Amino acid sequence: MSDRAVMPPMAPFTRGCKERASLPVGWLRGQTRERLPGVMYLQYGEQTQQVRLPAELSGEDALRALFVSAFPQQLTMKMLQSPNMAIYIKDTSRNVYYDLEDIR
C-alpha cells in the first residue's frame, strides 16, 4: 500500500520538559502533493495512527486537530497548545527527530 514500511512505535521520551509527538510522513505510490492527499503516520507515546492528509494543512492548529482526531482518548486541543507539548518530525533515514517550528 505505501512505499515505506510502518516502523513499530518507540518508547516515549521527553526532550526538556516537552512530551514528544512525532509524525513521519509517507506519500502513497503514484500520488503527487499537488493533486491527491497522502498518508501521515502520527505517533503519541507508544501508539501510531495512520491518517489521511488533507489537501492542504493550513497551520499548526490543523496539524494539532489531526493529532486530536487520531488520539481522542489521550489528547485535546488545549493539551497540544500547552508550551510543554511539542510536535517532532522524524527523519527515518537518520532516526533523528526535529522540532516542528514552522509548518509552511
MDTraj code that builds the backbone (N, CA, C; nanometers):
import mdtraj as md
import numpy as np

residues = "MET SER ASP ARG ALA VAL MET PRO PRO MET ALA PRO PHE THR ARG GLY CYS LYS GLU ARG ALA SER LEU PRO VAL GLY TRP LEU ARG GLY GLN THR ARG GLU ARG LEU PRO GLY VAL MET TYR LEU GLN TYR GLY GLU GLN THR GLN GLN VAL ARG LEU PRO ALA GLU LEU SER GLY GLU ASP ALA LEU ARG ALA LEU PHE VAL SER ALA PHE PRO GLN GLN LEU THR MET LYS MET LEU GLN SER PRO ASN MET ALA ILE TYR ILE LYS ASP THR SER ARG ASN VAL TYR TYR ASP LEU GLU ASP ILE ARG".split()
xyz = np.array([
    [0.0810, -0.1188, 0.0000],
    [0.0000, 0.0000, 0.0000],
    [0.0853, 0.1251, 0.0000],
    [0.1887, 0.1330, 0.0802],
    [0.2755, 0.2500, 0.0802],
    [0.4167, 0.2068, 0.0475],
    [0.4988, 0.3037, 0.0074],
    [0.6371, 0.2756, -0.0281],
    [0.7217, 0.2449, 0.0936],
    [0.6800, 0.2904, 0.2095],
    [0.7585, 0.2723, 0.3314],
    [0.6902, 0.1741, 0.4239],
    [0.7699, 0.1007, 0.4946],
    [0.7155, 0.0121, 0.5972],
    [0.6865, 0.0951, 0.7210],
    [0.5833, 0.0603, 0.7921],
    [0.5496, 0.1317, 0.9150],
    [0.6446, 0.0848, 1.0233],
    [0.7125, 0.1795, 1.0849],
    [0.8050, 0.1477, 1.1925],
    [0.7249, 0.1200, 1.3190],
    [0.7654, 0.0228, 1.3981],
    [0.6948, -0.0002, 1.5240],
    [0.7120, 0.1206, 1.6153],
    [0.6122, 0.1528, 1.6946],
    [0.6235, 0.2680, 1.7832],
    [0.7383, 0.2503, 1.8811],
    [0.8038, 0.3612, 1.9093],
    [0.9148, 0.3585, 2.0037],
    [0.8659, 0.4014, 2.1406],
    [0.9441, 0.3714, 2.2390],
    [0.9103, 0.4138, 2.3745],
    [0.9089, 0.5661, 2.3786],
    [0.8118, 0.6266, 2.4454],
    [0.8059, 0.7723, 2.4507],
    [0.9232, 0.8289, 2.5282],
    [0.9577, 0.9504, 2.4948],
    [1.0623, 1.0178, 2.5691],
    [1.0259, 1.1645, 2.5818],
    [1.0924, 1.2329, 2.6711],
    [1.0727, 1.3767, 2.6828],
    [1.2022, 1.4447, 2.6456],
    [1.1892, 1.5580, 2.5836],
    [1.3050, 1.6388, 2.5491],
    [1.2861, 1.7683, 2.6256],
    [1.3713, 1.7914, 2.7235],
    [1.3477, 1.9017, 2.8156],
    [1.2258, 1.8648, 2.8965],
    [1.1243, 1.9505, 2.8957],
    [1.0013, 1.9191, 2.9675],
    [0.8865, 1.8947, 2.8700],
    [0.9187, 1.8760, 2.7409],
    [0.8147, 1.8575, 2.6406],
    [0.7940, 1.7099, 2.6103],
    [0.6671, 1.6683, 2.6066],
    [0.6360, 1.5330, 2.5631],
    [0.6461, 1.5304, 2.4116],
    [0.6882, 1.4168, 2.3577],
    [0.7101, 1.4077, 2.2146],
    [0.5886, 1.3494, 2.1440],
    [0.5522, 1.4129, 2.0365],
    [0.4573, 1.3565, 1.9422],
    [0.5251, 1.3689, 1.8062],
    [0.5422, 1.2586, 1.7363],
    [0.6171, 1.2639, 1.6110],
    [0.5281, 1.2281, 1.4936],
    [0.5686, 1.2685, 1.3758],
    [0.4888, 1.2413, 1.2596],
    [0.5731, 1.2127, 1.1367],
    [0.6175, 1.0888, 1.1200],
    [0.6818, 1.0538, 0.9943],
    [0.5782, 1.0594, 0.8826],
    [0.6133, 1.1169, 0.7706],
    [0.5188, 1.1344, 0.6614],
    [0.5536, 1.0401, 0.5481],
    [0.4560, 0.9745, 0.4907],
    [0.4789, 0.8894, 0.3744],
    [0.3697, 0.9109, 0.2711],
    [0.4070, 0.9417, 0.1476],
    [0.3103, 0.9592, 0.0397],
    [0.2869, 0.8250, -0.0267],
    [0.1648, 0.7985, -0.0679],
    [0.1330, 0.6745, -0.1366],
    [0.1947, 0.6733, -0.2759],
    [0.2281, 0.5551, -0.3228],
    [0.2882, 0.5380, -0.4548],
    [0.1960, 0.5972, -0.5611],
    [0.2534, 0.6757, -0.6523],
    [0.1769, 0.7314, -0.7625],
    [0.1028, 0.8594, -0.7295],
    [0.1035, 0.9025, -0.6058],
    [0.0333, 1.0258, -0.5710],
    [0.1301, 1.1428, -0.5739],
    [0.0773, 1.2583, -0.6095],
    [0.1582, 1.3795, -0.6071],
    [0.1028, 1.4718, -0.5015],
    [0.1859, 1.5579, -0.4535],
    [0.1435, 1.6502, -0.3481],
    [0.0419, 1.7514, -0.3994],
    [0.0452, 1.7825, -0.5273],
    [-0.0452, 1.8835, -0.5806],
    [-0.1875, 1.8309, -0.5981],
    [-0.2030, 1.7015, -0.6256],
    [-0.3341, 1.6513, -0.6646],
    [-0.4069, 1.5741, -0.5555],
    [-0.3443, 1.4745, -0.5012],
    [-0.4148, 1.3849, -0.4100],
    [-0.3552, 1.3900, -0.2697],
    [-0.4393, 1.3703, -0.1687],
    [-0.3850, 1.3680, -0.0323],
    [-0.3001, 1.2436, -0.0097],
    [-0.2110, 1.2524, 0.0849],
    [-0.1246, 1.1400, 0.1183],
    [-0.1619, 1.0809, 0.2518],
    [-0.0701, 1.0072, 0.3054],
    [-0.0890, 0.9415, 0.4340],
    [0.0164, 0.9942, 0.5298],
    [-0.0242, 1.0165, 0.6532],
    [0.0684, 1.0607, 0.7569],
    [0.0553, 0.9632, 0.8730],
    [0.1683, 0.9297, 0.9323],
    [0.1688, 0.8430, 1.0497],
    [0.1981, 0.9292, 1.1712],
    [0.1015, 0.9370, 1.2610],
    [0.1152, 1.0167, 1.3817],
    [0.1453, 0.9231, 1.4974],
    [0.2400, 0.9642, 1.5793],
    [0.2774, 0.8824, 1.6943],
    [0.2611, 0.9655, 1.8203],
    [0.1966, 0.9055, 1.9192],
    [0.1852, 0.9672, 2.0509],
    [0.2157, 0.8585, 2.1519],
    [0.3189, 0.8794, 2.2315],
    [0.3612, 0.7761, 2.3256],
    [0.4030, 0.6529, 2.2488],
    [0.3419, 0.5397, 2.2805],
    [0.3757, 0.4143, 2.2132],
    [0.2776, 0.3795, 2.1020],
    [0.1809, 0.4657, 2.0752],
    [0.0792, 0.4374, 1.9737],
    [0.1083, 0.5125, 1.8447],
    [0.0821, 0.4472, 1.7315],
    [0.0956, 0.5088, 1.6000],
    [-0.0368, 0.4933, 1.5266],
    [-0.0838, 0.6026, 1.4663],
    [-0.2083, 0.6007, 1.3894],
    [-0.1810, 0.6537, 1.2487],
    [-0.2456, 0.5941, 1.1506],
    [-0.2366, 0.6409, 1.0128],
    [-0.3545, 0.7330, 0.9863],
    [-0.3288, 0.8518, 0.9306],
    [-0.4350, 0.9457, 0.8955],
    [-0.4138, 0.9919, 0.7518],
    [-0.5223, 1.0310, 0.6886],
    [-0.5156, 1.0894, 0.5546],
    [-0.4824, 1.2369, 0.5680],
    [-0.3875, 1.2821, 0.4882],
    [-0.3545, 1.4238, 0.4870],
    [-0.4625, 1.5000, 0.4121],
    [-0.5053, 1.6138, 0.4658],
    [-0.5966, 1.6979, 0.3887],
    [-0.5208, 1.7561, 0.2691],
    [-0.5936, 1.8099, 0.1728],
    [-0.5297, 1.8674, 0.0542],
    [-0.4268, 1.9727, 0.0931],
    [-0.4540, 2.0439, 0.2015],
    [-0.3601, 2.1457, 0.2484],
    [-0.3703, 2.1568, 0.3999],
    [-0.2556, 2.1593, 0.4668],
    [-0.2534, 2.1869, 0.6108],
    [-0.2403, 2.3374, 0.6255],
    [-0.3428, 2.4007, 0.6786],
    [-0.3466, 2.5467, 0.6822],
    [-0.2661, 2.6071, 0.7960],
    [-0.2248, 2.5281, 0.8914],
    [-0.1469, 2.5824, 1.0018],
    [-0.1282, 2.4799, 1.1117],
    [-0.0660, 2.5263, 1.2192],
    [-0.0378, 2.4364, 1.3309],
    [-0.1652, 2.3846, 1.3966],
    [-0.2705, 2.4665, 1.4002],
    [-0.3959, 2.4196, 1.4601],
    [-0.4554, 2.3034, 1.3806],
    [-0.4431, 2.3067, 1.2483],
    [-0.4923, 2.1957, 1.1659],
    [-0.4125, 2.0688, 1.1941],
    [-0.2831, 2.0834, 1.2137],
    [-0.1989, 1.9684, 1.2465],
    [-0.2335, 1.9133, 1.3845],
    [-0.2543, 2.0027, 1.4803],
    [-0.2953, 1.9588, 1.6143],
    [-0.4293, 1.8851, 1.6087],
    [-0.5202, 1.9354, 1.5248],
    [-0.6512, 1.8705, 1.5110],
    [-0.6370, 1.7285, 1.4564],
    [-0.5387, 1.7054, 1.3681],
    [-0.5135, 1.5692, 1.3198],
    [-0.4713, 1.4782, 1.4348],
    [-0.3854, 1.5295, 1.5237],
    [-0.3434, 1.4503, 1.6397],
    [-0.4620, 1.4207, 1.7307],
    [-0.5466, 1.5213, 1.7555],
    [-0.6625, 1.5018, 1.8436],
    [-0.7594, 1.4007, 1.7826],
    [-0.7794, 1.4065, 1.6506],
    [-0.8702, 1.3099, 1.5876],
    [-0.8112, 1.1688, 1.5872],
    [-0.6786, 1.1579, 1.5815],
    [-0.6140, 1.0263, 1.5825],
    [-0.6075, 0.9663, 1.7229],
    [-0.5972, 1.0519, 1.8246],
    [-0.5833, 1.0056, 1.9632],
    [-0.6855, 1.0761, 2.0530],
    [-0.8157, 1.0567, 2.0283],
    [-0.9175, 1.1318, 2.1026],
    [-0.9226, 1.0999, 2.2514],
    [-0.8812, 0.9810, 2.2913],
    [-0.8849, 0.9439, 2.4329],
    [-0.7680, 1.0027, 2.5112],
    [-0.6593, 1.0383, 2.4418],
    [-0.5395, 1.0853, 2.5103],
    [-0.5152, 1.2356, 2.4961],
    [-0.5594, 1.2967, 2.3857],
    [-0.5225, 1.4352, 2.3569],
    [-0.6435, 1.5254, 2.3392],
    [-0.6231, 1.6531, 2.3739],
    [-0.7205, 1.7578, 2.3456],
    [-0.6455, 1.8742, 2.2826],
    [-0.7191, 1.9634, 2.2171],
    [-0.6548, 2.0816, 2.1580],
    [-0.5871, 2.1642, 2.2667],
    [-0.6516, 2.1739, 2.3818],
    [-0.5937, 2.2526, 2.4905],
    [-0.4596, 2.1938, 2.5350],
    [-0.4519, 2.0609, 2.5447],
    [-0.3255, 1.9966, 2.5835],
    [-0.2157, 2.0269, 2.4821],
    [-0.2495, 2.0194, 2.3531],
    [-0.1487, 2.0384, 2.2489],
    [-0.1042, 2.1836, 2.2350],
    [-0.1834, 2.2774, 2.2853],
    [-0.1447, 2.4179, 2.2796],
    [-0.0582, 2.4582, 2.3985],
    [-0.0377, 2.3673, 2.4908],
    [0.0465, 2.3942, 2.6072],
    [0.1919, 2.4128, 2.5640],
    [0.2644, 2.5044, 2.6291],
    [0.4064, 2.5217, 2.5962],
    [0.4911, 2.3998, 2.6324],
    [0.4358, 2.3077, 2.7112],
    [0.5098, 2.1868, 2.7480],
    [0.4951, 2.0740, 2.6460],
    [0.4163, 2.0948, 2.5421],
    [0.3971, 1.9939, 2.4372],
    [0.4650, 2.0425, 2.3097],
    [0.5205, 1.9477, 2.2344],
    [0.5850, 1.9812, 2.1075],
    [0.5562, 1.8713, 2.0063],
    [0.5636, 1.9081, 1.8802],
    [0.5484, 1.8119, 1.7716],
    [0.6836, 1.7998, 1.7035],
    [0.7261, 1.6762, 1.6843],
    [0.8549, 1.6493, 1.6211],
    [0.8346, 1.5754, 1.4900],
    [0.9213, 1.6045, 1.3941],
    [0.9256, 1.5347, 1.2660],
    [1.0360, 1.4308, 1.2756],
    [1.0063, 1.3077, 1.2346],
    [1.1077, 1.2023, 1.2410],
    [1.1708, 1.1817, 1.1038],
    [1.3025, 1.1909, 1.0990],
    [1.3794, 1.1566, 0.9796],
    [1.4148, 1.0093, 0.9942],
    [1.3387, 0.9217, 0.9265],
    [1.3574, 0.7778, 0.9448],
    [1.4906, 0.7285, 0.8907],
    [1.5474, 0.7987, 0.7938],
    [1.6758, 0.7531, 0.7398],
    [1.7894, 0.7739, 0.8391],
    [1.7755, 0.8726, 0.9265],
    [1.8794, 0.9010, 1.0262],
    [1.8352, 0.8685, 1.1679],
    [1.7060, 0.8342, 1.1843],
    [1.6479, 0.8084, 1.3155],
    [1.6695, 0.9270, 1.4099],
    [1.6385, 1.0464, 1.3566],
    [1.6553, 1.1717, 1.4294],
    [1.5209, 1.2442, 1.4290],
    [1.4910, 1.3140, 1.5383],
    [1.3695, 1.3937, 1.5490],
    [1.4044, 1.5416, 1.5417],
    [1.3235, 1.6167, 1.4649],
    [1.3402, 1.7609, 1.4536],
    [1.2162, 1.8285, 1.5095],
    [1.2356, 1.9349, 1.5855],
    [1.1251, 2.0112, 1.6425],
    [1.0537, 2.0858, 1.5302],
    [0.9215, 2.0699, 1.5208],
    [0.8434, 2.1414, 1.4206],
    [0.8266, 2.2848, 1.4677],
    [0.8859, 2.3775, 1.3946],
    [0.8776, 2.5184, 1.4324],
    [0.7867, 2.5972, 1.3400],
    [0.7846, 2.5612, 1.2121],
    [0.7059, 2.6347, 1.1134],
    [0.6469, 2.5345, 1.0153],
    [0.5166, 2.5351, 0.9999],
    [0.4505, 2.4351, 0.9164],
    [0.4550, 2.4700, 0.7681],
    [0.4920, 2.5913, 0.7346],
    [0.4943, 2.6305, 0.5923],
    [0.5866, 2.5474, 0.5185],
])
top = md.Topology()
chain = top.add_chain()
for i, resn in enumerate(residues, 1):
    res = top.add_residue(resn, chain, resSeq=i)
    for name in ("N", "CA", "C"):
        top.add_atom(name, md.element.get_by_symbol(name[0]), res)
traj = md.Trajectory(xyz[None], top)
